[in-house]
Amino acid sequence: MQILIASIELFSEKGYANTSTKEIAKKAGVAEGNIFSKYTNKRGLLDAIITPVIKSILPSAMQDLLDESMDPSNLTLDSLIRPLLKNRIIFLQENAKVLKIFISELLYDKSVVTQLLENAPAPYWTAINTTIDALKEKKLIVNWDNLEILKVIWSIIGGVVLGYLLFDQPLTKESTDHSTDALINALSI
């Protein structure tokens, strides 16, 4: 376990490519050979960090989102976006180091993107499309293709996430409110 903890610390601080197994072993207080015997190589160690994110953490977070914020009975754009952004920010803060590693690998390794898409729960995509369609029917959101709407949502939320993880931009209530307002304004009719 101390090898994984040391790896998460170093990968999130220095990046995967800039971290050696020697540094990981030193920080973990183990012999370097222990890393190779348990994880085969540095990539095996990275996979031990990323695989749970893809197969468990993100799908669980997506399911939580479905359970919390997509009640069609009193649906408004605000009631969708505010909890969405608030809950994602809490999730981001609680998992910052692992998410920083994961997002870095998303940018460099297409197989990580493929795994992520394959492991996203199908009910999530159905529910998000149903929710967007319901907002369109109520004339509470722009009448664009759902994928275009999702791109706008992901762009603004992605900007918040990347700003926090990669550029140390604080997540204050004011900045979160501004991002939320910008997203609502961008998608309102």
C-alpha positions as CSV (number, residue, x, y, z in Angstrom):
1,M,0.0,0.0,0.0
2,Q,2.8,2.4,0.8
3,I,4.1,1.9,-2.8
4,L,0.8,3.1,-4.2
5,I,0.6,6.0,-1.8
6,A,4.1,7.1,-2.7
7,S,3.3,6.7,-6.4
8,I,0.2,8.8,-6.2
9,E,2.1,11.5,-4.4
10,L,5.0,11.6,-6.8
11,F,3.0,11.1,-10.0
12,S,0.6,13.9,-9.1
13,E,3.5,16.2,-8.1
14,K,6.1,15.4,-10.8
15,G,4.1,13.6,-13.5
16,Y,4.4,9.9,-14.5
17,A,7.2,10.4,-17.0
18,N,9.3,12.5,-14.6
19,T,9.1,10.0,-11.7
20,S,11.5,7.1,-11.3
21,T,10.9,3.8,-9.6
22,K,13.9,4.6,-7.4
23,E,12.2,7.8,-6.1
24,I,9.0,5.8,-5.5
25,A,10.9,3.2,-3.6
26,K,12.7,5.8,-1.5
27,K,9.5,7.6,-0.6
28,A,7.7,4.4,0.2
29,G,10.5,3.1,2.3
30,V,10.9,-0.1,0.3
31,A,13.5,-1.7,-1.9
32,E,13.1,-0.8,-5.6
33,G,12.8,-4.5,-6.4
34,N,9.5,-4.6,-4.4
35,I,7.9,-2.4,-7.0
36,F,8.9,-4.7,-9.8
37,S,7.9,-7.9,-8.0
38,K,4.4,-6.5,-7.2
39,Y,3.7,-4.3,-10.3
40,T,6.2,-5.7,-12.9
41,N,7.2,-2.2,-14.0
42,K,6.3,1.5,-13.6
43,R,3.4,1.2,-16.1
44,G,1.9,-1.6,-14.0
45,L,2.0,0.7,-11.0
46,L,0.3,3.5,-13.0
47,D,-2.4,1.0,-14.1
48,A,-2.9,0.0,-10.5
49,I,-3.8,3.7,-9.9
50,I,-5.8,4.4,-13.0
51,T,-7.8,1.1,-13.4
52,P,-9.9,1.6,-10.2
53,V,-10.7,5.2,-11.4
54,I,-12.0,3.9,-14.7
55,K,-13.7,0.7,-13.4
56,S,-15.1,1.9,-10.1
57,I,-14.6,5.5,-9.0
58,L,-15.9,7.4,-12.0
59,P,-18.8,5.0,-12.8
60,S,-19.8,5.3,-9.1
61,A,-19.6,9.1,-9.3
62,M,-21.7,9.1,-12.4
63,Q,-24.3,6.9,-10.8
64,D,-24.4,9.2,-7.7
65,L,-25.0,12.1,-10.1
66,L,-27.9,10.3,-11.6
67,D,-29.4,9.5,-8.2
68,E,-29.0,13.1,-7.0
69,S,-29.7,15.7,-9.6
70,M,-31.9,14.3,-12.4
71,D,-35.4,14.3,-11.0
72,P,-37.6,15.1,-14.0
73,S,-40.6,16.1,-11.9
74,N,-39.2,19.6,-11.0
75,L,-36.4,19.8,-13.5
76,T,-35.0,23.2,-14.4
77,L,-31.6,24.1,-15.9
78,D,-30.5,25.5,-12.6
79,S,-31.6,22.4,-10.7
80,L,-29.5,20.3,-13.0
81,I,-26.4,22.5,-13.3
82,R,-25.9,23.8,-9.7
83,P,-25.8,20.3,-8.0
84,L,-23.8,18.9,-11.0
85,L,-21.0,21.5,-10.6
86,K,-21.2,21.5,-6.8
87,N,-20.9,17.7,-6.5
88,R,-18.2,17.5,-9.1
89,I,-16.1,20.1,-7.2
90,I,-16.5,18.1,-4.0
91,F,-15.5,14.9,-5.8
92,L,-12.6,16.8,-7.4
93,Q,-11.3,18.1,-4.1
94,E,-11.6,14.6,-2.4
95,N,-9.8,12.9,-5.3
96,A,-7.4,15.6,-6.6
97,K,-4.2,13.7,-6.7
98,V,-5.5,10.6,-8.4
99,L,-7.6,12.7,-10.8
100,K,-4.6,14.7,-11.8
101,I,-2.8,11.5,-12.7
102,F,-5.8,10.2,-14.5
103,I,-6.4,13.4,-16.5
104,S,-2.8,13.5,-17.5
105,E,-3.0,10.0,-18.9
106,L,-6.2,10.8,-20.7
107,L,-4.3,13.4,-22.6
108,Y,-1.5,11.1,-23.6
109,D,-2.9,7.6,-23.8
110,K,-5.9,6.9,-26.2
111,S,-6.4,3.5,-24.5
112,V,-7.3,5.3,-21.3
113,V,-10.0,7.3,-23.2
114,T,-11.3,4.0,-24.7
115,Q,-11.4,2.3,-21.3
116,L,-13.2,5.3,-19.8
117,L,-15.9,5.3,-22.4
118,E,-16.4,1.5,-22.2
119,N,-16.8,1.7,-18.5
120,A,-19.2,4.6,-18.3
121,P,-22.5,3.1,-17.1
122,A,-25.1,2.9,-20.0
123,P,-27.9,4.2,-17.7
124,Y,-25.9,7.5,-17.3
125,W,-26.0,8.2,-21.0
126,T,-29.7,7.3,-21.3
127,A,-30.6,9.5,-18.2
128,I,-28.5,12.5,-19.3
129,N,-30.1,12.4,-22.8
130,T,-33.6,12.0,-21.3
131,T,-32.9,15.0,-19.0
132,I,-31.6,17.2,-21.8
133,D,-34.6,16.3,-23.9
134,A,-37.0,17.1,-21.0
135,L,-35.3,20.5,-20.6
136,K,-35.7,21.1,-24.4
137,E,-39.4,20.1,-24.2
138,K,-40.0,22.6,-21.4
139,K,-38.0,25.2,-23.5
140,L,-35.5,25.7,-20.7
141,I,-32.4,24.9,-22.7
142,V,-31.1,25.7,-26.1
143,N,-32.5,23.4,-28.8
144,W,-29.1,22.0,-29.9
145,D,-28.0,18.5,-30.5
146,N,-27.5,16.8,-27.1
147,L,-23.8,16.2,-27.8
148,E,-23.2,19.9,-28.4
149,I,-24.9,20.7,-25.1
150,L,-22.7,18.1,-23.4
151,K,-19.6,19.6,-25.0
152,V,-20.5,23.0,-23.5
153,I,-21.0,21.5,-20.1
154,W,-17.8,19.5,-20.3
155,S,-15.9,22.5,-21.5
156,I,-16.8,24.7,-18.6
157,I,-16.6,22.0,-16.0
158,G,-13.3,20.8,-17.6
159,G,-11.9,24.3,-17.4
160,V,-12.7,24.4,-13.6
161,V,-11.1,21.0,-13.2
162,L,-8.0,21.7,-15.1
163,G,-7.6,25.1,-13.5
164,Y,-7.7,23.5,-10.1
165,L,-5.6,20.4,-10.8
166,L,-2.9,21.8,-13.2
167,F,-2.7,25.5,-12.4
168,D,-3.5,25.6,-8.7
169,Q,-6.5,27.9,-9.2
170,P,-8.6,27.9,-6.0
171,L,-12.2,26.7,-5.9
172,T,-13.9,29.4,-4.1
173,K,-17.6,29.8,-3.7
174,E,-17.4,32.9,-5.9
175,S,-15.5,31.2,-8.7
176,T,-17.8,28.2,-8.6
177,D,-20.9,30.5,-8.7
178,H,-19.4,32.3,-11.7
179,S,-18.7,29.0,-13.5
180,T,-22.2,27.8,-12.7
181,D,-23.8,31.1,-13.9
182,A,-21.7,31.0,-17.1
183,L,-22.8,27.5,-17.8
184,I,-26.5,28.3,-17.2
185,N,-26.3,31.5,-19.3
186,A,-24.6,29.6,-22.1
187,L,-27.3,27.0,-22.3
188,S,-30.4,29.1,-21.6
189,I,-32.8,30.2,-24.3
